[in-house]
C-alpha cells in the first residue's frame, strides 16, 4: 500500500513540475534559513559547555550601586578557598594586555595576552597539544601559546622548549602548546603567562588586596555541589569580604554560572566578544516564523491546485478509498517534497554559510558526516512535511465524491477563512522583519551620527610602548616640530569604553552612605583643543602652573553629584585617592562609554605618566600624518613595531553585535518576504482558478481589464491591511524592548511603520498582479465553453 502511495506521489510531483518547483523552492529556502539561524542559536547556547566541569564553575562578579562589573579583588580567590570548604578550586585571570613578542629576528605585537593561575588547566578543559597540564604554568619563566601562535612563530617545528622574548627585556620558555580556543569559549587567548610572573610587580597580587577590583575570578565547587545553596554561599562570600576589606566599601557579589557568561553578561570590565540572550531569543523566533511561512506557502499552493485534483479524490473514494488513505497519500506527497527540499536546503546552507559567517562574525560549520546532525535535520524535514501537508490532506480528503464528479466543487467558508488567516500570518511576519530591519538601521545610524560631546572625526592614536614611556619629552618635542602631528594630546585611556573607576573619592558635605563609582581619565593641557570638548566654567590645565598636577577638571554630571553648579563649583576641594586638589574647570558632558550607558560622573586628572598619543589629522593629510608618526616612532622606539588606530573605528566596533544583528535581519527579512510572495502567488492562482467562469461572464457583460484586476486584488489588499494592523503593535513592542537596552536611542515614529507596510503592500500587489492580469486578459470563450 505504502509503495503504491509513494509511486502516485512521485508521479504527481514529476507530472506538475512547475508546481513542484515552487513548493520545493519555498520549503527549501525556508528550511535553509531556519537551519542557518538554528546553527547560530545552537552555537550561542553551547558556550563553555566543552568544559568538563562547566556546571560546577562560577565566575565571581560584583556591583557597587549601579556599577556592575565582571572583576573582583586579587586576594579573594585564595581567601575564599581557605574559608569555604565547599570550594574545590579557584582560578584568577588577568585583564587582556598587549605584548611585544620576539622570536629570532621576527617581532610580533600580540593583543590577547593573559596571566592565569597555575591550576588554570586543571579547572578548564582547554586542550593541551603538548606539555604537562599540571606543571605548564608552574614556572615563572614559562609560557603557554596556542597552535596558531606556535605556527606563526616556529612554523612546522615543535614549539615546546623554545624561547621567546617579551617586551625586549625578558625571556620565556614555551612550556606547552594549546589548541586554539574553541569558537564557543567566552575566554579566548593567544598567550598565557603564569600569574606568578605578574605577581613579581603587581601591587594587588603582592599585597593580596581585597579592595581593588582587577581580576576575573572563577570558583569551582565540589561535584556534589547543590545549586540550591547558592544564596547562602553568596551571603557567606559577602561576609568574608566585609571582614577582610576595612575601607567600608559596600559591594554585592554574585556567582555567574560559566555557561551563562556569554549570553548574560551585561557587565562592565568584561572580556571582549560577549553575546546577548535577547538576540538569541529573537532569532530563534525568526527561525520558527520563517519555517512557518514556508509551510503556509506550501498549503496555499496545494489548495490552489485543489480543483485539479478533485476528480482524482472523487474517483478514489468511489472505488473504495477511505478518507484516512487519501490523507496518507497527500501527507506522503508533502513528506517527499519536504525531504527533497531538505537536500536542496543543505546545498543552500553550504552556499550561504560563508556569507552568513561574515554577517554574524562566527565560524559556523556543518558536518554532513555527523549522525546527530542528520537526526536533527530529518526531524526538521518531518515536522515541516507534517505541518505543510496536514491542512491540504484534511481539505482535499474531505471532498464529497458525488459533488466532485458532477463538477460542483465549492470551497467551504471555513477553508477560505483559514487560508486568508495563513496569508495574514505570512505578512505579519514579513512586516515584523521589515520593521525590525528599519529600526535597527536607524538606531545604528543614530549611534554613528550622534554628537558624543567631542569631535571623533580625524582622530588617530598611537599607544606608548617600549622606550616611548621613558622618552616622553623627546616624543612631545618631535610631535610639536612637525605641523602634521602638532595637534596632539597624551591621555591615559580612550574615551570610548572607559573601564577604570573608584569610590575612593571625597568632597566637603559628601553623604557618607553614598557609593558612586567615579571613572577618571588622565589628560594633558591640549586635551580640550584636540578633542574639541566644550568648557563650561573655569579653565583647563596649564603647563605653566605646576600646581595643576594636583588639580582636577570634572564633567557636568560630577558637578551634579557634588551638589554644586556652574557659579560655585570652581575652587571646590576634592580628594581623589590619596591626592587632594581643587576643581579648576567643568567640561560639558561627553560620552566615554557605549551608548547603552548613560553619561556618568567623570574626573579629569593631570597626566603625569603617559598612555596614548592622540593626533587630530588635517583634512586630506591622514596618510602623510601616519607616515610622520611612523618616522617619529622608528627614531625613538626602534625595537617596537609602529601601530596606530582610528578612534571612530573603535567606536564602530563597540556596536558590532548590533551591526551583525542588522545584517542578519536584512537577509532573513528579504527571504521571508520572498517566501510570503510565493504563498501569495499560490493563493492568487487559486482564486483566479476558482473564479474563471465568473471572470468570463463579467468580461462578456463588459467588464474592463482594470475591473477584473481590481476584483482579484481587492481581497488580497484587505488581507495585507489586516496584517498591518496586527504587525504594527507587535513590532512596536518588540523593537521598543530592544531599544530599551540603549540609554540613548531613537524614537519609533510612524514613518518606520509606513515604510515597512508600504513595502509589503507594493510587493504583494506585484506578486498578485501576474495572475490577475493573466486572468483579466484571458479569452472568456474558453472559460464559458462548457456552459
C-alpha positions as CSV (number, residue, x, y, z in Angstrom):
1,X,0.0,0.0,0.0
2,X,2.7,2.5,1.0
3,X,4.7,1.6,-2.1
4,X,1.7,2.5,-4.2
5,X,1.2,5.8,-2.3
6,X,4.9,6.6,-3.0
7,X,4.5,5.9,-6.7
8,X,1.4,8.0,-7.0
9,X,3.0,10.8,-5.0
10,X,6.2,10.7,-7.1
11,X,4.1,10.7,-10.4
12,X,2.2,13.8,-9.3
13,X,5.3,15.6,-8.3
14,X,7.1,14.9,-11.6
15,X,3.9,15.5,-13.7
16,X,3.4,19.0,-12.4
17,X,7.0,20.3,-12.5
18,X,6.3,24.0,-12.1
19,X,4.1,23.5,-9.1
20,X,6.6,21.1,-7.5
21,X,9.5,23.6,-8.2
22,X,7.5,26.3,-6.5
23,X,6.8,24.1,-3.5
24,X,10.4,22.9,-3.2
25,X,11.8,26.4,-3.7
26,X,9.6,27.8,-0.9
27,X,10.2,25.0,1.6
28,X,14.0,24.6,0.8
29,X,14.6,28.4,1.3
30,X,12.6,28.4,4.5
31,X,14.4,25.3,5.8
32,X,17.8,26.7,4.8
33,X,17.0,30.0,6.7
34,X,15.9,28.0,9.7
35,X,18.9,25.7,9.6
36,X,21.3,28.7,9.4
37,X,19.6,30.5,12.3
38,X,19.4,27.3,14.4
39,X,23.1,26.7,13.8
40,X,23.8,30.2,15.1
41,X,21.5,29.7,18.1
42,X,23.0,26.3,18.9
43,X,26.5,27.8,18.8
44,X,25.5,30.7,21.1
45,X,23.9,28.3,23.6
46,X,26.9,26.0,23.6
47,X,29.4,28.5,25.0
48,X,31.8,26.9,27.5
49,X,29.9,23.6,27.5
50,X,33.1,21.9,26.3
51,X,34.5,22.3,29.9
52,X,34.3,19.1,31.8
53,X,33.3,20.9,35.0
54,X,31.1,23.5,33.3
55,X,28.2,23.0,35.7
56,X,30.4,23.4,38.8
57,X,32.3,26.6,37.7
58,X,31.0,30.1,38.5
59,X,32.5,33.5,37.9
60,X,32.6,35.9,40.8
61,X,31.0,39.3,39.8
62,X,30.1,42.4,41.8
63,X,28.1,45.5,41.8
64,X,28.6,48.7,43.8
65,X,25.4,50.6,43.5
66,X,24.5,50.8,39.8
67,X,28.0,49.8,38.6
68,X,28.1,46.1,37.7
69,X,31.5,44.6,36.9
70,X,32.9,41.2,36.0
71,X,36.0,41.6,38.1
72,X,36.9,41.0,41.7
73,X,39.9,41.7,44.0
74,X,43.1,39.8,43.7
75,X,43.0,38.5,47.3
76,X,39.6,37.0,47.2
77,X,40.4,33.7,45.3
78,X,42.9,32.5,47.9
79,X,40.9,33.9,50.9
80,X,37.6,32.3,49.9
81,X,39.2,28.9,49.2
82,X,40.8,28.9,52.6
83,X,37.5,29.8,54.5
84,X,34.9,27.9,52.4
85,X,35.2,24.1,52.3
86,X,32.6,23.8,49.6
87,X,35.1,25.3,47.1
88,X,37.4,22.9,45.3
89,X,39.5,25.3,43.4
90,X,39.7,29.0,42.3
91,X,41.4,30.5,39.3
92,X,42.3,34.1,38.6
93,X,42.7,35.5,35.1
94,X,44.1,39.0,34.4
95,X,42.5,41.5,32.1
96,X,43.9,41.3,28.5
97,X,47.1,43.1,27.7
98,X,49.4,43.7,24.7
99,X,52.9,42.4,24.5
100,X,55.8,42.6,22.0
101,X,57.0,39.0,21.3
102,X,60.4,38.5,19.7
103,X,61.4,35.2,18.1
104,X,64.8,35.3,16.5
105,X,64.8,38.3,14.2
106,X,61.0,38.4,14.0
107,X,58.8,40.6,16.1
108,X,55.0,40.4,16.7
109,X,52.6,42.5,18.7
110,X,50.0,40.3,20.4
111,X,46.8,41.7,21.9
112,X,45.2,38.6,23.5
113,X,47.8,38.1,26.3
114,X,46.7,37.0,29.7
115,X,48.1,35.9,33.1
116,X,46.4,32.9,34.8
117,X,46.9,30.9,38.0
118,X,48.9,27.7,37.8
119,X,45.8,25.4,38.1
120,X,44.1,27.0,35.0
121,X,44.3,23.8,33.0
122,X,43.0,21.7,35.9
123,X,39.8,23.7,36.2
124,X,39.2,24.5,32.5
125,X,39.2,21.9,29.7
126,X,41.2,23.7,27.0
127,X,43.0,21.1,25.0
128,X,46.8,20.9,25.6
129,X,48.6,19.6,22.5
130,X,52.0,19.3,24.1
131,X,53.2,19.8,27.6
132,X,52.1,18.8,31.1
133,X,48.7,20.2,32.2
134,X,49.7,20.0,35.9
135,X,53.0,21.9,35.6
136,X,52.7,24.0,32.4
137,X,52.0,27.2,34.4
138,X,54.2,26.5,37.4
139,X,57.4,28.1,36.2
140,X,57.8,31.9,36.5
141,X,59.7,31.9,33.2
142,X,57.2,29.6,31.4
143,X,54.5,30.5,28.9
144,X,51.7,28.7,27.0
145,X,50.9,29.6,23.4
146,X,48.2,28.4,21.1
147,X,48.7,26.3,18.0
148,X,48.2,29.3,15.6
149,X,50.8,31.3,17.5
150,X,53.2,28.3,17.6
151,X,52.9,28.0,13.8
152,X,53.3,31.8,13.4
153,X,56.5,31.8,15.4
154,X,58.1,28.5,14.7
155,X,56.5,27.1,11.5
156,X,56.4,23.3,11.4
157,X,58.9,23.0,14.3
158,X,57.9,21.7,17.7
159,X,57.4,24.9,19.8
160,X,57.8,23.1,23.2
161,X,61.0,24.2,24.9
162,X,61.6,27.1,22.5
163,X,62.5,30.5,23.8
164,X,60.6,33.8,23.1
165,X,61.5,37.3,24.3
166,X,58.8,39.6,25.7
167,X,58.8,43.4,25.6
168,X,62.6,43.4,24.8
169,X,63.5,42.6,28.4
170,X,62.7,39.1,29.5
171,X,63.0,35.6,28.0
172,X,60.3,32.8,28.5
173,X,60.3,29.1,27.7
174,X,57.3,27.6,25.9
175,X,56.1,25.0,28.4
176,X,53.1,23.9,26.2
177,X,51.1,24.4,23.1
178,X,47.3,24.7,23.5
179,X,44.8,24.0,20.8
180,X,43.2,27.2,19.6
181,X,40.5,28.3,22.0
182,X,37.1,26.9,20.8
183,X,34.9,29.4,19.0
184,X,32.3,28.8,21.7
185,X,34.6,29.8,24.6
186,X,33.9,33.1,26.4
187,X,37.6,33.3,27.2
188,X,39.8,33.3,24.1
189,X,43.5,33.9,24.2
190,X,46.8,33.6,22.2
191,X,49.4,33.6,25.0
192,X,49.0,32.8,28.7
193,X,51.7,33.6,31.3
194,X,51.8,32.3,34.9
195,X,50.2,34.6,37.4
196,X,53.3,34.3,39.5
197,X,55.1,36.2,36.7
198,X,52.8,39.2,37.2
199,X,52.9,38.8,41.0
200,X,56.5,40.0,41.0
201,X,55.5,43.5,40.2
202,X,51.7,43.9,40.6
203,X,50.7,45.7,43.8
204,X,47.4,43.9,44.1
205,X,48.9,40.4,43.9
206,X,51.9,41.2,46.1
207,X,49.6,42.5,48.9
208,X,46.6,40.2,48.2
209,X,44.3,43.2,48.3
210,X,40.5,42.9,48.9
211,X,39.5,46.4,47.8
212,X,40.8,46.9,44.2
213,X,38.8,45.0,41.5
214,X,41.2,44.0,38.7
215,X,40.9,40.2,38.1
216,X,38.4,37.7,36.8
217,X,37.9,35.1,39.5
218,X,36.4,31.6,38.8
219,X,35.3,29.3,41.5
220,X,34.9,25.6,41.1
221,X,32.7,23.8,43.6
222,X,32.9,20.2,44.5
223,X,31.0,17.8,42.2
224,X,28.4,17.2,44.8
225,X,27.6,20.9,45.0
226,X,23.9,21.7,45.3
227,X,22.8,24.8,43.4
228,X,20.0,25.4,45.9
229,X,22.7,26.5,48.4
230,X,23.9,29.4,46.2
231,X,22.0,32.2,48.1
232,X,23.7,31.1,51.3
233,X,27.1,30.8,49.7
234,X,26.8,34.4,48.2
235,X,25.9,35.7,51.7
236,X,29.0,33.9,53.1
237,X,31.2,35.4,50.4
238,X,29.9,38.9,51.2
239,X,30.5,38.4,54.9
240,X,34.1,37.2,54.3
241,X,34.8,40.2,52.0
242,X,33.5,42.7,54.7
243,X,35.7,41.0,57.3
244,X,38.8,41.4,55.1
245,X,38.1,44.8,53.5
246,X,38.5,47.6,56.0
247,X,37.6,50.6,53.9
248,X,33.9,50.2,54.3
249,X,33.2,49.6,50.6
250,X,29.8,48.1,50.2
251,X,29.8,45.6,47.4
252,X,27.2,43.0,46.5
253,X,28.8,39.8,45.0
254,X,27.1,37.3,42.6
255,X,28.1,33.9,41.2
256,X,27.6,33.7,37.5
257,X,27.4,30.1,36.1
258,X,30.1,29.5,33.5
259,X,27.7,28.6,30.6
260,X,25.7,31.8,31.3
261,X,28.6,34.2,31.0
262,X,28.5,34.7,27.2
263,X,24.8,35.5,26.9
264,X,24.1,37.1,30.3
265,X,27.0,39.5,30.8
266,X,25.5,43.0,30.9
267,X,28.6,43.8,32.9
268,X,31.3,46.4,32.6
269,X,35.0,45.5,32.5
270,X,34.2,42.2,30.9
271,X,36.1,40.1,28.4
272,X,35.5,41.1,24.8
273,X,33.2,39.3,22.5
274,X,30.2,38.5,24.8
275,X,26.8,37.9,23.3
276,X,23.2,38.8,24.1
277,X,20.4,36.4,25.1
278,X,17.8,38.8,23.7
279,X,19.3,38.3,20.2
280,X,19.2,34.5,20.6
281,X,15.6,34.6,21.6
282,X,14.8,37.0,18.7
283,X,16.5,34.9,16.0
284,X,15.1,31.6,17.4
285,X,11.6,33.1,17.0
286,X,12.5,34.3,13.5
287,X,13.6,30.8,12.6
288,X,10.2,29.4,13.7
289,X,8.4,32.2,11.8
290,X,10.3,31.7,8.6
291,X,9.7,27.9,8.7
292,X,6.0,28.6,9.4
293,X,5.9,31.0,6.4
294,X,7.3,28.3,4.2
295,X,4.8,25.8,5.4
296,X,1.9,28.2,4.8
297,X,3.3,28.8,1.3
298,X,3.1,25.0,0.6
299,X,-0.5,24.9,1.9
300,X,-1.6,27.8,-0.3
301,X,0.0,26.3,-3.3
302,X,-1.6,22.9,-2.5
303,X,-5.1,24.3,-2.1
304,X,-4.6,26.4,-5.3
305,X,-4.5,23.1,-7.2
306,X,-7.3,21.5,-5.3
307,X,-9.9,21.8,-8.1
308,X,-7.5,20.0,-10.5
309,X,-7.3,17.0,-8.1
310,X,-10.9,17.0,-7.0
311,X,-12.0,14.4,-9.6
312,X,-9.0,12.2,-8.6
313,X,-10.2,12.2,-5.0
314,X,-13.8,11.6,-6.0
315,X,-12.8,8.5,-8.2
316,X,-10.7,7.1,-5.4
317,X,-13.5,7.4,-2.9
318,X,-15.9,5.8,-5.4
319,X,-13.7,2.7,-5.8
320,X,-13.4,2.3,-2.0
321,X,-10.6,4.6,-0.7
322,X,-11.2,5.8,2.8
323,X,-10.5,9.4,3.9
324,X,-7.7,8.1,6.0
325,X,-6.0,6.5,3.0
326,X,-6.4,9.7,0.9
327,X,-4.9,11.7,3.8
328,X,-1.9,9.4,3.9
329,X,-1.4,9.8,0.2
330,X,-1.4,13.6,0.4
331,X,0.8,13.6,3.5
332,X,3.1,11.3,1.7
333,X,3.5,13.8,-1.1
334,X,4.2,16.5,1.4
335,X,6.8,14.4,3.1
336,X,8.5,13.5,-0.2
337,X,8.6,17.2,-1.1
338,X,9.8,18.1,2.4
339,X,12.7,15.6,2.3
340,X,13.7,16.6,-1.2
341,X,13.6,20.2,0.0
342,X,15.9,19.3,2.9
343,X,18.5,18.1,0.4
344,X,18.2,21.3,-1.6
345,X,18.2,23.3,1.7
346,X,21.5,21.7,2.7
347,X,23.0,22.8,-0.6
348,X,21.7,26.3,0.0
349,X,23.2,26.3,3.5
350,X,26.6,25.3,2.1
351,X,26.4,28.1,-0.4
352,X,25.2,30.8,2.1
353,X,27.3,29.7,5.1
354,X,30.4,31.7,4.2
355,X,28.2,34.8,3.7
356,X,26.3,34.1,6.9
357,X,29.6,33.7,8.9
358,X,30.7,37.0,7.5
359,X,27.5,38.7,8.6
360,X,27.3,37.1,12.0
361,X,31.1,37.1,12.8
362,X,31.0,33.4,13.6
363,X,32.9,30.3,12.4
364,X,29.9,28.0,12.0
365,X,30.3,24.7,10.1
366,X,28.0,21.9,9.0
367,X,29.4,18.4,9.0
368,X,27.2,16.1,7.0
369,X,29.0,13.0,8.4
370,X,27.7,13.6,11.9
371,X,24.7,11.3,12.7
372,X,23.3,13.7,15.3
373,X,23.1,16.5,12.7
374,X,21.2,14.3,10.3
375,X,18.8,13.2,13.0
376,X,18.1,16.9,13.7
377,X,17.7,17.7,10.0
378,X,15.4,14.8,9.4
379,X,13.3,15.9,12.4
380,X,13.0,19.4,10.8
381,X,12.0,17.8,7.5
382,X,9.5,15.5,9.2
383,X,7.9,18.4,11.1
384,X,7.9,20.6,8.0
385,X,6.2,17.8,6.0
386,X,3.5,17.2,8.6
387,X,2.8,20.9,9.2
388,X,2.7,21.8,5.5
389,X,0.8,18.7,4.4
390,X,-1.7,18.4,7.2
391,X,-4.1,21.1,6.0
392,X,-4.1,20.1,2.3
393,X,-4.6,16.5,3.3
394,X,-7.6,17.3,5.5
395,X,-9.0,19.7,2.9
396,X,-8.6,17.5,-0.2
397,X,-9.7,14.3,1.5
398,X,-12.9,15.9,2.6
399,X,-14.4,16.3,-0.9
400,X,-17.7,14.6,-1.5
401,X,-17.4,12.2,-4.5
402,X,-21.0,12.9,-5.8
403,X,-20.5,16.6,-5.9
404,X,-16.9,16.3,-7.3
405,X,-17.9,14.1,-10.2
406,X,-20.8,16.4,-11.0
407,X,-18.3,19.3,-11.1
408,X,-19.9,21.1,-8.2
409,X,-16.7,21.5,-6.0
410,X,-17.0,24.6,-3.8
411,X,-14.6,26.0,-1.3
412,X,-16.1,26.0,2.2
413,X,-16.2,29.2,4.1
414,X,-14.0,27.8,6.9
415,X,-11.3,26.8,4.4
416,X,-11.3,30.4,2.9
417,X,-11.0,31.8,6.4
418,X,-8.1,29.5,7.2
419,X,-6.3,30.3,4.0
420,X,-6.8,34.0,4.4
421,X,-5.6,33.7,8.0
422,X,-2.4,32.0,6.8
423,X,-1.7,34.7,4.3
424,X,-2.2,37.3,7.0
425,X,0.2,35.4,9.3
426,X,2.8,35.4,6.5
427,X,2.7,39.1,6.0
428,X,2.6,39.8,9.7
429,X,6.0,38.1,9.9
430,X,7.2,39.9,6.8
431,X,6.2,43.3,8.2
432,X,7.7,42.5,11.6
433,X,11.0,41.7,10.0
434,X,10.9,44.7,7.7
435,X,10.1,47.0,10.7
436,X,12.9,45.4,12.7
437,X,15.3,46.0,9.9
438,X,14.3,49.7,9.6
439,X,14.6,50.2,13.4
440,X,18.0,48.6,13.7
441,X,19.3,50.6,10.7
442,X,18.0,53.9,12.2
443,X,19.4,53.2,15.6
444,X,22.8,52.3,14.2
445,X,22.7,55.4,12.0
446,X,21.8,57.4,15.1
447,X,24.7,56.0,17.0
448,X,27.1,56.7,14.1
449,X,26.0,60.3,13.8
450,X,25.3,61.2,17.4
451,X,27.2,64.1,18.9
452,X,29.2,62.4,21.6
453,X,30.3,65.7,23.2
454,X,33.7,65.6,21.4
455,X,34.7,65.6,17.7
456,X,35.5,61.9,16.9
457,X,36.5,62.5,13.3
458,X,40.1,62.5,12.1
459,X,41.4,61.3,15.4
460,X,44.0,58.6,15.3
461,X,46.1,57.3,18.2
462,X,49.4,55.6,18.8
463,X,50.0,53.7,22.1
464,X,53.1,54.4,24.1
465,X,55.0,51.2,24.0
466,X,58.6,50.3,24.9
467,X,61.0,53.2,25.0
468,X,58.4,55.8,24.4
469,X,57.4,55.8,28.1
470,X,60.9,57.0,29.1
471,X,61.3,59.4,26.1
472,X,58.2,61.5,26.5
473,X,60.0,64.9,26.4
474,X,61.7,63.9,23.2
475,X,58.4,62.5,21.8
476,X,56.5,65.7,22.6
477,X,59.2,67.8,21.0
478,X,59.2,65.7,17.8
479,X,55.4,65.9,17.6
480,X,55.5,69.7,18.1
481,X,58.1,70.2,15.4
482,X,56.0,68.6,12.6
483,X,53.0,70.6,11.5
484,X,51.2,67.3,10.6
485,X,51.5,66.0,14.2
486,X,51.4,69.1,16.3
487,X,47.7,68.8,17.1
488,X,48.3,66.0,19.6
489,X,47.3,65.2,23.2
490,X,48.5,62.5,25.5
491,X,45.8,60.7,27.5
492,X,45.7,57.7,29.7
493,X,42.5,56.0,28.3
494,X,40.4,56.1,25.2
495,X,37.1,57.9,25.7
496,X,35.2,55.1,24.0
497,X,34.9,52.3,26.6
498,X,36.4,53.6,29.8
499,X,36.6,50.8,32.4
500,X,38.5,52.4,35.3
501,X,36.6,53.8,38.3
502,X,36.9,54.3,42.1
503,X,34.7,55.0,45.1
504,X,37.7,56.4,47.0
505,X,36.8,60.0,46.4
506,X,35.6,62.6,48.8
507,X,34.5,66.3,49.0
508,X,33.0,68.5,51.7
509,X,29.5,67.6,52.5
510,X,29.5,64.2,50.8
511,X,26.9,61.8,52.1
512,X,29.0,59.0,53.9
513,X,26.4,56.4,52.7
514,X,26.9,57.5,49.0
515,X,28.8,55.0,47.0
516,X,29.2,56.2,43.4
517,X,31.8,54.7,41.2
518,X,33.7,57.6,39.6
519,X,35.7,56.9,36.4
520,X,38.7,59.1,35.6
521,X,40.9,59.9,32.6
522,X,44.4,61.5,32.8
523,X,44.7,64.3,30.2
524,X,47.2,67.0,29.3
525,X,47.0,70.7,28.5
526,X,46.0,70.1,24.9
527,X,43.1,67.7,25.6
528,X,40.3,70.2,25.1
529,X,41.8,71.6,21.9
530,X,42.4,68.2,20.3
531,X,39.0,66.6,21.3
532,X,37.1,69.9,20.9
533,X,35.4,69.5,24.3
534,X,33.4,72.5,25.4
535,X,34.5,74.3,28.6
536,X,31.5,75.4,30.7
537,X,33.3,77.0,33.7
538,X,36.8,77.7,34.9
539,X,39.8,76.8,32.8
540,X,41.8,73.8,31.5
541,X,45.1,72.5,32.7
542,X,48.1,74.8,32.1
543,X,51.7,73.7,31.6
544,X,52.9,77.0,33.3
545,X,51.2,76.1,36.6
546,X,53.0,73.3,38.5
547,X,50.1,73.2,41.0
548,X,47.8,71.8,38.2
549,X,49.4,68.4,38.7
550,X,47.2,68.1,41.8
551,X,44.1,69.9,40.5
552,X,41.1,68.4,38.7
553,X,38.6,69.1,36.0
554,X,35.2,67.4,36.1
555,X,32.2,67.0,33.9
556,X,28.6,68.3,34.4
557,X,27.4,65.0,35.9
558,X,30.2,65.0,38.5
559,X,29.3,68.6,39.4
560,X,25.7,67.5,40.0
561,X,26.9,64.6,42.2
562,X,28.9,67.0,44.3
563,X,25.7,69.1,44.6
564,X,27.0,72.4,43.1
565,X,26.5,74.5,40.0
566,X,28.5,76.4,37.4
567,X,28.6,79.5,39.6
568,X,30.2,77.9,42.7
569,X,32.0,74.7,41.6
570,X,35.3,76.2,40.6
571,X,37.6,76.2,43.7
572,X,35.8,73.2,45.3
573,X,38.2,71.0,47.1
574,X,38.1,67.2,46.5
575,X,40.2,64.2,47.4
576,X,40.8,61.6,44.8
577,X,42.5,58.6,46.3
578,X,45.5,59.9,48.3
579,X,45.7,63.2,46.4
580,X,43.9,66.3,47.5
581,X,43.2,69.0,44.9
582,X,40.9,71.7,43.6
583,X,38.4,71.7,40.8
584,X,39.7,74.2,38.3
585,X,37.2,73.7,35.4
586,X,34.0,72.0,34.3
587,X,33.6,70.4,30.8
588,X,30.4,69.7,29.0
589,X,29.3,66.1,29.4
590,X,30.6,63.8,26.7
591,X,30.1,60.1,26.2
592,X,33.1,57.9,27.2
593,X,31.2,54.6,27.2
594,X,28.9,52.8,24.7
595,X,25.5,54.4,24.3
596,X,23.9,51.6,26.2
597,X,25.1,53.5,29.3
598,X,24.0,57.0,30.4
599,X,26.7,59.6,30.9
600,X,28.4,59.0,34.3
601,X,30.3,61.4,36.6
602,X,33.9,61.8,35.4
603,X,37.1,63.3,36.8
604,X,39.9,64.6,34.6
605,X,43.3,64.4,36.2
606,X,46.6,66.0,35.0
607,X,48.5,63.3,33.1
608,X,51.9,62.8,34.6
609,X,52.6,59.3,33.2
610,X,51.6,58.9,29.5
611,X,49.4,56.4,27.8
612,X,48.2,57.2,24.3
613,X,49.2,59.9,21.8
614,X,46.0,61.2,20.2
615,X,46.6,63.2,16.9
616,X,43.9,65.1,15.0
617,X,44.8,64.9,11.4
618,X,44.3,67.7,8.9
619,X,41.8,67.1,6.1
620,X,43.3,65.2,3.2
621,X,46.6,64.6,5.1
622,X,45.9,61.5,7.1
623,X,48.3,59.3,5.2
624,X,51.1,61.9,5.5
625,X,50.4,62.2,9.2
626,X,50.6,58.4,9.7
627,X,53.9,58.4,7.8
628,X,55.2,61.2,10.0
629,X,54.2,59.3,13.2
630,X,55.9,56.2,11.9
631,X,59.1,58.1,11.4
632,X,59.0,59.5,14.9
633,X,58.2,56.1,16.4
634,X,61.1,54.4,14.5
635,X,63.6,57.0,15.6
636,X,62.6,57.0,19.3
637,X,61.3,53.4,19.7
638,X,63.2,51.2,17.1
639,X,62.7,48.0,19.0
640,X,58.9,48.1,18.7
641,X,56.7,47.9,15.6
642,X,54.7,51.0,14.8
643,X,51.0,50.6,15.4
644,X,48.1,53.0,15.2
645,X,44.3,53.0,15.0
646,X,41.4,55.4,14.5
647,X,39.0,56.4,17.3
648,X,35.9,56.3,15.1
649,X,36.7,52.8,14.0
650,X,36.9,51.8,17.7
651,X,33.6,53.4,18.3
652,X,32.1,51.3,15.4
653,X,33.5,48.2,16.9
654,X,31.6,48.8,20.1
655,X,28.3,48.1,18.3
656,X,29.5,45.1,16.2
657,X,26.8,42.9,17.8
658,X,24.1,45.4,16.7
659,X,25.6,45.7,13.2
660,X,25.6,41.9,12.9
661,X,22.0,41.7,14.1
662,X,21.0,44.3,11.5
663,X,22.8,42.5,8.7
664,X,21.2,39.2,9.6
665,X,17.8,40.9,9.8
666,X,18.2,42.3,6.3
667,X,19.0,38.9,4.9
668,X,16.1,37.0,6.5
669,X,13.6,39.8,6.1
670,X,14.2,39.7,2.3
671,X,13.9,35.9,2.3
672,X,10.8,35.9,4.4
673,X,9.1,38.4,2.0
674,X,10.1,36.2,-0.9
675,X,8.6,33.1,0.6
676,X,5.5,35.0,1.5
677,X,5.2,36.2,-2.1
678,X,5.3,32.5,-3.3
679,X,2.4,31.8,-0.9
680,X,0.5,34.8,-2.1
681,X,1.1,33.8,-5.7
682,X,-0.4,30.4,-4.8
683,X,-3.5,32.0,-3.4
684,X,-3.9,34.4,-6.3
685,X,-3.6,31.4,-8.7
686,X,-6.2,29.5,-6.6
687,X,-8.7,32.5,-6.6
688,X,-8.2,33.0,-10.3
689,X,-8.9,29.3,-11.0
690,X,-12.0,29.3,-8.7
691,X,-13.4,32.4,-10.4
692,X,-12.6,31.6,-14.0
693,X,-16.2,31.4,-15.2
694,X,-17.2,34.4,-13.2
695,X,-14.5,36.4,-14.8
696,X,-15.6,35.1,-18.2
697,X,-19.2,36.2,-17.6
698,X,-18.1,39.6,-16.3
699,X,-16.0,40.2,-19.4
700,X,-18.9,39.2,-21.7
701,X,-21.0,41.7,-19.9
702,X,-18.5,44.5,-20.5
703,X,-16.1,44.4,-17.5
704,X,-12.7,46.0,-18.3
705,X,-9.3,44.6,-17.6
706,X,-8.9,47.1,-14.7
707,X,-12.2,45.9,-13.2
708,X,-11.1,42.3,-13.3
709,X,-7.7,43.1,-11.7
710,X,-9.4,45.2,-9.0
711,X,-11.8,42.3,-8.4
712,X,-9.0,39.8,-7.8
713,X,-6.7,42.2,-6.0
714,X,-9.1,43.7,-3.5
715,X,-9.3,40.7,-1.3
716,X,-5.5,40.4,-1.1
717,X,-5.2,44.1,-0.3
718,X,-7.7,43.6,2.6
719,X,-5.6,40.7,3.9
720,X,-2.4,42.9,3.9
721,X,-4.2,45.7,5.7
722,X,-5.3,43.3,8.4
723,X,-1.7,42.0,8.6
724,X,-0.5,45.6,9.1
725,X,-3.0,46.2,11.9
726,X,-1.6,43.1,13.7
727,X,2.1,43.6,12.9
728,X,2.4,47.3,13.8
729,X,1.7,46.9,17.6
730,X,3.7,43.7,17.8
731,X,6.7,45.2,16.1
732,X,6.4,48.4,18.2
733,X,6.5,46.3,21.4
734,X,9.4,44.1,20.2
735,X,11.6,46.9,19.0
736,X,10.9,49.1,22.0
737,X,12.1,46.3,24.2
738,X,15.3,46.1,22.1
739,X,15.8,49.9,22.2
740,X,15.4,49.9,26.0
741,X,19.0,48.5,26.1
742,X,20.3,51.9,25.0
743,X,20.4,54.9,27.2
744,X,20.4,57.0,24.0
745,X,18.0,55.8,21.4
746,X,15.7,56.8,18.5
747,X,12.0,57.3,18.9
748,X,9.9,54.8,16.9
749,X,7.8,57.1,14.7
750,X,5.0,56.4,12.2
751,X,7.4,56.7,9.2
752,X,9.0,53.4,10.1
753,X,5.7,51.5,10.0
754,X,4.6,53.4,6.9
755,X,7.8,52.4,5.1
756,X,7.5,48.7,6.1
757,X,3.8,48.4,5.4
758,X,4.1,50.2,2.0
759,X,6.9,47.9,1.0
760,X,4.9,44.8,1.9
761,X,1.8,46.1,0.1
762,X,3.7,47.0,-3.1
763,X,5.4,43.6,-3.1
764,X,2.1,41.9,-2.6
765,X,0.5,43.9,-5.5
766,X,3.3,43.0,-7.8
767,X,3.0,39.3,-6.8
768,X,-0.8,39.2,-7.3
769,X,-0.7,41.3,-10.5
770,X,0.7,38.4,-12.7
771,X,-2.2,36.1,-12.1
772,X,-4.7,38.9,-12.0
773,X,-3.6,40.3,-15.4
774,X,-3.4,36.8,-16.8
775,X,-7.0,36.1,-15.8
776,X,-8.2,39.5,-16.9
777,X,-6.8,39.2,-20.5
778,X,-7.9,35.5,-20.9
779,X,-10.4,34.8,-23.7
780,X,-13.9,34.4,-22.0
781,X,-15.0,31.9,-24.7
782,X,-12.6,29.3,-23.3
783,X,-13.9,29.6,-19.7
784,X,-17.6,29.5,-20.8
785,X,-17.3,26.8,-23.4
786,X,-18.8,24.1,-21.2
787,X,-21.9,26.2,-20.3
